[in-house]
Amino acid sequence: MLRGKDDVVRLAVTALLAGGHVLVEDVPGVGKTTLARALAASLGLDFRRLQFTSDLMPADVLGGNVYDPTSGTFRFRPGPVFTQLLLADEINRTTPKTQSALLEVMDERQVSVEGETHRLGEPFFVLATQNPDDFYGTYPLPESQLDRFLVRLRIGYPAPEVERALLRERDGSDPVARLERCWSATDLTVARAAVDDVRMDDAVVGYLHALVLATREAPRLTLGASTRAALALERAVRAHALVQSRDYATPDDVQALAVPVLAHRVRTTGDPLDRTLAEAVIRELLQSIPVPL
């Protein structure tokens, strides 16, 4: 799917099984769109790509009522969010007004237009990409929007030997088009239900909770992880165990998910747009908390 990026793929699949969404922050051209298309192709999901721009309006995302001259009435025309896997490309290039249009649909799987509620089908998964906040023409995502993403990750440049192999082997064809479907939407629904059956011992719950509490007391964090963040981490840990072919969670699952799940949900004493400090603090907290045996 993404050669040499097994960790990235595993985190994306973990979020998908947990019923959450993924935010990928990176420079252009490192495989963000390829990841979304490959997931959709491998899982047999309906896929739509929406390019976010500064002039994009909420109705361009959600849809709206349009006049039908045949019946003389207004009918709801669904927007691009009515799909199973939505690639929200360069989400931070649109205005806060349009960014906020995704809040309800990502959280409640529904769209409200002029007093009417329109439910989305299941599964529904958003993989959003954003350029670094110091890029020209970007609007930083507010905390409420960031909180809707279960996982935030980076892809990064491929290792030199992997990139060299890609240059040698690329023949002009689309590698995603050669992927075979290995799951269906029904299989995904069954797997999501299996996440609930993953066992999490009290010791692992205590370890996870100790980390959450530590974020609220860390001197370099002005805002620690919320209860919703704790619940998100717990769900992601269960899903990660399932991805690893286990029916039980371990402290290793907590350690693997702590940074991608929590770092974008806390606030540091430094630059609010710089998440590297938040990531470093969470890694330090993991080192300081005793690991249950």
Secondary structure, DSSP 8 states (H G I E B T S, - for coil): --TT-HHHHHHHHHHHHHT--EEEE--TTSSHHHHHHHHHHHHT--EEEEE--TT--HHHHHEEEEEETTTTEEEEEE-TTSSSEEEEETGGGS-HHHHTHHHHHHHHSEEEETTEEEE--S--EEEEEE--TTSTT-----HHHHTT-SEEE------HHHHHHHHHH--SS-GGGG------HHHHHHHHHHHTT-B--HHHHHHHHHHHHHHHH-TTEEE---HHHHHHHHHHHHHHHHHTT-SB--HHHHHHHHHHHHGGGSEESS-TT--HHHHHHHHHHHHHS----
